Amino acid sequence: MNISQMKDVLAEILTKTNLTPCVVGHRGVGKSAGIKQVCREINRDYVALRLGQMEVGDLVGIPYREGKVMHWSQPSWWPDVDAPATIVHCDELNRAQQEDTLQAIFQFVEPPVECEQRRLHTHVLDQKHKVVVSINPPDGTYQVATLDQALLDRMVMIYVETDYNCWARYAKEQQFDETVQQFLSAYPNLLAKPGAAIDMQMAPTERAWEMVSTLRRCCRFPADLEMEIYAGIVGQEAAVSFLRWSREQKERPVTARQVLDGWNDVEAQVKQQRDDLQAVTLNDLVTTLEVDAMLTLSQEQNLVAYIDALPRDLKFGLVKALLKTPEVAEILCKDDYDAVILETIESISREAS
């Protein structure tokens, strides 16, 4: 994705989740500048940690004693509880010169588990503060350390690449030299030397799928970027398979059993179904109840909820068909369901008369 798309994705993740995005891109593409711009746009303070210049003490603080108890002083960069909402930018994560520095920051970039807060050694980060990482890809052209899979598995990889049109808009907004702008409009291939394809060798894990689930529940991304985002978590093959399967599932009608046994899981899908798929669900429901009309209380409630979710014409048609089965008619005539069913039954009665 380009810088403009990266900024949109980053803002969505940072404002709606506790996940840690990691922006991966070649030198000069605008990773750090883009992250700073996002902070301004979402009204967050910005703190940069240049990890290539830091030691463990810069991260966890200097130890001191109070009586017999050892404590660690809070680093000067650490956002206090009373500080405005802040984005801590762990820049050059894979340029950390010492192995123990990388091990120290490992805990900090890990998203907090539910009901807990992000930590770094003895220091606890308030929930309003978030963390973002940026790195150059380990493709052999940069003096960077190889990050192990356990660390990569704790972040959402966002791959950003050079894009002339995106740069041209930025150059115009920033009033770059006209000659430079015109030259690059004539020779856009000279904007930047293409780097090697970026691939952090991400692979599916239980934690990775949990992050995908979090993003799908909390965030909204353009359809053309979903594959890139999920590939940065579970890898290309798994992301492609997942999105293909998701599309296929959307084209399959909801079954009667899904309505009766798991209405909450399929409610959104039912409301978005095309009319032809809705007809399949209706027919399946009528046939199923003709064969077996013995329903539990929760199944009765799910059936009524489904009827209530239908457009007016389909609702009338379904209730009319269901009333032909005595056991189902008895259920629909219960006082508890008058608010949904009564108007429909009265309309059917008026039609019959």
C-alpha atoms as one frame of an Amber mdcrd trajectory, in Angstrom:
protein
   0.000   0.000   0.000   1.093   3.606  -0.409   1.673   6.139   2.362  -1.829
   7.597   2.128  -3.404   4.152   2.513  -0.980   3.305   5.311  -2.082   6.397
   7.237  -5.754   5.433   6.970  -5.067   1.865   8.120  -2.825   3.060  10.941
  -5.406   5.563  12.227  -8.086   2.854  12.234  -5.948   0.392  14.199  -4.585
   2.917  16.702  -7.950   4.485  17.524 -10.032   1.301  17.677  -7.749  -1.475
  18.975  -4.808  -2.145  21.310  -2.874  -3.993  18.612   0.655  -2.947  17.657
   1.046  -2.019  13.980   4.520  -2.340  12.470   5.160  -0.231   9.359   7.648
  -1.956   7.060   9.182  -0.091   4.126  12.359   0.879   2.308  14.359   3.979
   3.229  12.900   7.365   2.395   9.400   6.110   1.614   7.918   8.226   4.420
   7.264   5.803   7.265   8.194   8.125  10.139   6.679  11.220   8.535   3.455
   9.325   7.859   3.223   8.124  11.470   3.721  11.682  12.752   1.002  12.940
  10.406  -1.389  10.265  11.681  -0.731  11.384  15.266  -1.651  14.949  14.354
  -4.754  13.856  12.460  -6.093  11.701  15.325  -5.068  14.284  17.934  -2.428
  12.241  19.752   0.890  13.336  21.212   3.950  11.719  19.649   7.006  10.182
  21.345   9.802   8.683  19.252  12.198   6.015  20.509  15.201   5.598  18.203
  15.990   2.087  19.358  19.233   1.930  17.395  20.603   4.509  19.848  19.174
   3.085  23.073  20.355   0.713  25.764  18.330  -1.340  28.232  18.542   1.368
  30.894  16.981   3.869  28.492  13.936   1.610  28.311  13.442   0.086  31.750
  15.017   2.892  33.800  17.888   2.960  36.300  17.613   0.717  39.390  17.526
   2.266  42.866  16.795   1.021  46.387  14.165   1.934  48.917  15.237   0.101
  52.020  15.626  -3.512  50.989  13.431  -3.192  47.875  14.824  -2.637  44.377
  12.895  -0.289  42.070  13.460   1.075  38.551  13.147   4.767  37.780  10.606
   5.737  35.146  12.253   6.696  31.807  11.938  10.355  30.872  10.043   9.503
  27.675   7.366   7.438  29.447   3.855   8.986  29.091   2.272   9.485  32.522
  -1.316   8.614  33.365  -2.134  12.330  33.352  -0.455  12.961  29.974  -2.584
  13.475  26.848  -3.214  10.336  24.776   0.135   9.511  23.209   1.516   7.308
  20.431   4.919   5.846  21.334   6.814   5.225  18.098   9.403   2.435  18.407
  11.502   3.472  15.421  14.249   1.284  13.966  13.194  -1.699  16.074  15.477
  -4.050  14.182  18.440  -1.655  14.470  18.763  -2.190  18.211  22.505  -2.677
  18.635  22.348  -4.936  21.680  20.443  -8.182  21.968  19.244  -7.312  25.474
  17.760  -4.039  24.180  15.676  -5.992  21.708  14.642  -8.430  24.429  13.627
  -5.540  26.697  11.380  -3.920  24.097   9.791  -7.292  23.263   7.358  -6.996
  26.164   6.430  -3.410  25.283   5.351  -4.070  21.686   3.212  -7.036  22.723
  -0.490  -6.067  22.788  -1.954  -6.324  26.303  -4.233  -9.252  26.993  -7.857
  -8.560  27.844  -8.438  -6.473  30.999  -4.700  -5.800  31.397  -2.418  -2.946
  30.395   0.720  -2.777  28.310   3.898  -3.056  30.363   7.637  -2.520  30.144
   9.386  -4.233  33.042   7.827  -2.651  36.178   6.227   0.262  34.311   2.547
   0.106  33.298   1.278   2.090  30.292  -2.158   3.659  30.597  -4.686   2.236
  28.124  -5.125   5.553  26.309  -1.500   5.407  25.129  -0.693   3.227  22.091
   2.448   1.829  20.460   3.509   1.736  16.804   6.681   0.245  15.315   8.580
   0.921  12.092  11.423  -1.003  10.471  13.352  -1.428   7.241  12.897  -4.884
   5.701  15.677  -7.415   6.436  16.415  -8.001   2.735  20.203  -7.741   2.952
  20.467  -4.070   1.939  20.163  -2.670   5.490  22.273  -3.155   8.614  19.435
  -4.596  10.656  18.900  -7.520  12.987  16.666 -10.431  12.063  13.516 -10.367
  14.160  12.377 -13.779  15.351   8.918 -15.103  14.582   7.771 -14.822  18.193
   8.245 -11.037  18.048   6.763 -10.650  14.552   3.752 -12.676  15.666   2.868
  -9.932  18.161   2.532  -7.175  15.555   0.418  -6.300  12.522   2.802  -5.892
   9.575   1.842  -3.017   7.273   3.906  -3.006   4.078   4.288   0.442   2.493
   5.754   1.117  -0.946   6.647   4.078  -3.139   3.750   5.457  -5.162   4.260
   8.401  -7.543   0.667   9.677  -7.449   0.678   9.689  -3.659   4.027  11.535
  -3.613   2.839  14.038  -6.246  -0.156  15.027  -4.127   2.088  15.472  -1.103
   4.617  17.510  -3.129   1.855  19.809  -4.353   0.466  20.281  -0.825   3.931
  21.042   0.564   4.789  23.350  -2.352   7.899  21.492  -3.448  10.082  23.107
  -6.087   8.116  23.267  -9.367  11.062  22.025 -11.438  11.430  18.931  -9.248
   7.703  18.216  -9.485   7.636  18.637 -13.258  10.755  16.512 -13.770   9.312
  13.625 -11.763   5.965  13.909 -13.542   7.925  13.277 -16.743  10.134  10.558
 -15.212   8.114   8.973 -12.357  10.393   5.930 -12.502  13.149   8.128 -11.028
  11.176   8.992  -7.890  12.856   6.157  -5.978  14.970   3.139  -6.805  12.742
   0.087  -6.418  13.673  -2.025  -3.419  13.302  -5.748  -3.096   9.817  -7.120
  -2.559   8.898  -6.974   1.119   7.975 -10.247   2.774   8.393 -10.758   6.512
   7.502 -14.456   6.186   4.440 -14.180   8.385   2.620 -17.415   9.169  -0.709
 -18.294  10.786  -0.808 -18.917  14.542  -3.534 -18.882  17.169  -2.438 -15.382
  18.255  -2.399 -14.171  14.648  -5.977 -15.286  13.992  -7.051 -13.592  17.214
  -5.599 -10.332  15.846  -7.430 -10.842  12.539 -10.628 -11.359  14.543  -9.999
  -8.144  16.509  -9.480  -6.146  13.321 -12.624  -7.535  11.711 -14.721  -6.769
  14.796 -13.352  -3.300  15.507 -12.087  -1.790  12.248 -13.340  -1.014   8.769
 -10.825  -1.185   5.910 -11.233  -0.649   2.155 -11.909  -4.007   0.487  -8.827
  -3.681  -1.729  -6.550  -3.405   1.333  -7.968  -6.245   3.435  -5.770  -8.905
   1.857  -2.593  -6.869   2.433  -3.502  -6.199   6.062  -4.357  -9.801   6.897
  -1.305 -11.068   4.990   0.764  -8.943   7.369  -0.574 -11.095  10.210  -1.146
 -14.648   8.951   0.854 -14.604   5.712  -0.152 -14.348   2.069  -1.454 -17.884
   1.546  -3.658 -17.935   4.647  -4.999 -14.408   3.962  -5.963 -15.265   0.380
  -7.669 -18.493   1.477  -9.527 -16.738   4.302 -10.881 -13.909   2.138 -11.861
 -16.298  -0.648 -13.716 -18.461   1.868 -15.395 -15.384   3.367 -16.636 -14.267
  -0.049 -17.963 -17.743  -0.798 -19.758 -17.832   2.555 -21.486 -14.550   1.795
 -22.855 -16.068  -1.399 -24.377 -19.004   0.460 -27.877 -18.554   1.866 -28.388
 -18.803   5.611 -29.927 -22.137   6.528 -32.988 -22.767   8.670 -30.827 -24.412
  11.315 -28.564 -21.355  11.471 -31.614 -19.152  12.029 -33.144 -21.370  14.694
 -29.985 -22.367  16.551 -27.725 -19.332  16.132 -29.667 -16.225  15.162 -27.165
 -13.817  16.753 -24.391 -15.237  14.569 -26.264 -14.820  11.272 -28.452 -11.762
  11.910 -26.174  -9.373  10.027 -25.814 -11.781   7.104 -29.588 -12.317   6.883
 -30.229  -8.583   6.699 -27.725  -8.238   3.842 -28.888 -11.247   1.791 -30.065
 -10.719  -1.773 -33.723 -11.513  -2.420 -32.907 -14.777  -4.203 -30.816 -15.990
  -1.251 -33.488 -14.809   1.174 -36.031 -16.915  -0.689 -33.856 -19.992  -0.204
 -33.697 -19.330   3.550 -37.487 -18.828   3.710 -38.223 -22.041   1.858 -35.728
 -23.999   3.948 -37.322 -22.673   7.133 -40.859 -23.576   6.054 -39.792 -27.086
   4.994 -37.796 -27.658   8.173 -40.728 -26.699  10.396 -43.142 -28.792   8.373
 -40.947 -31.812   9.102 -40.262 -30.976  12.761 -42.160 -28.184  14.494 -40.958
 -28.988  18.015 -39.028 -25.878  19.050 -37.281 -24.905  22.254 -37.991 -21.488
  23.755 -34.770 -20.047  22.354 -35.582 -21.442  18.887 -39.059 -19.866  19.072
 -37.492 -16.517  19.929 -34.959 -16.864  17.110 -37.747 -17.634  14.636 -39.703
 -14.547  15.675 -36.564 -12.405  15.552 -35.919 -13.635  12.005 -39.487 -12.803
  10.963 -39.123  -9.331  12.479 -35.917  -8.720  10.477 -37.574  -9.422   7.115
 -38.939  -6.773   4.759 -42.731  -6.343   4.943 -43.680  -8.445   1.912 -41.388
 -11.346   2.799 -42.599 -11.229   6.402 -46.223 -11.594   5.289 -45.364 -14.436
   2.944 -43.413 -16.384   5.556 -46.018 -16.029   8.336 -48.774 -17.039   5.898
 -46.828 -20.193   5.003 -45.963 -21.006   8.627 -49.567 -20.685   9.816 -50.422
 -23.732   7.704 -48.486 -25.858  10.212 -50.667 -26.069  13.366 -47.791 -26.480
  15.826 -46.021 -23.425  14.421 -49.265 -21.420  14.275 -49.748 -22.109  17.969
 -46.260 -20.731  18.687 -46.763 -17.588  16.603 -50.056 -16.807  18.334 -48.466
 -16.560  21.771 -49.002 -13.227  23.525 -45.242 -12.787  23.910 -44.874 -12.395
  20.155 -47.817 -10.071  19.471 -45.593  -7.062  18.801 -44.025  -8.813  15.805
 -46.668 -11.275  14.625 -50.060  -9.655  15.316 -49.864  -6.983  12.619 -48.782
  -9.578  10.099 -51.638 -11.939  10.985 -54.169  -9.095  10.819 -52.918  -8.140
   7.348 -53.253 -11.725   6.203 -56.800 -11.842   7.609 -57.735  -8.655   5.741
 -56.380 -10.141   2.510 -58.391 -13.337   3.045 -61.601 -11.380   3.615
